[in-house]
């Protein structure tokens, strides 16, 4: 006969709920190209890996408190995943700004795989960020931050524990600031191009400057977007570090 340690099983189950909820919403694991069963299996595997951290000193709970603990771990996982998603949305927003000022918004479409609604540069920047997360092992840093969150936010947390609201406020402000920092030079160049075309129309009304300006703006956008694209590896690395700080400080 084999004896089952109920406390160990409960602790691992609670950890699995947090990890799986995190994987469902946090990039790059939230991509629809990763099947749900793979996310569930990865959640169980990571829960077993973090078992030594969560099982020490854990006492088995009654049915009611255990169900409450499951809901709490679900909310914690979703909250941490939302912090990661919000941070990496800055790259997508930067691509959206380039599409807006470059005149590519007419080609806006919805990508069901990445759940992104945008034009060419919005989807390109989003896919590039996901590719960089895997190629630079940034996803391992994110998972490492999730594992360390069990030290800062144990599975035995109570209802009185609540996330720091300043994290969300700071996250939203950093989202817009990061998007402007990434796409800012490109937006300024495109804005000056529009101003120049407007002045040309005033000086020579016979010249349809705005009609001639469409291919010119496309050329400027593609040329300068290549420079912005080259800066994405450093941007992704910086965002990854800020994500780790936000995750560990969410409940401090």
PyMOL commands that set and color helices and strands:
alter all, ss='L'
color gray80, all
select helices_A, chain A and resi 6-25+36-49+51-55+63-102+105-107+120-135+138-152+165-203+209-230+232-249
alter helices_A, ss='H'
color red, helices_A
select strands_A, chain A and resi 109-111+116-118
alter strands_A, ss='S'
color yellow, strands_A
deselect
rebuild
show_as cartoon
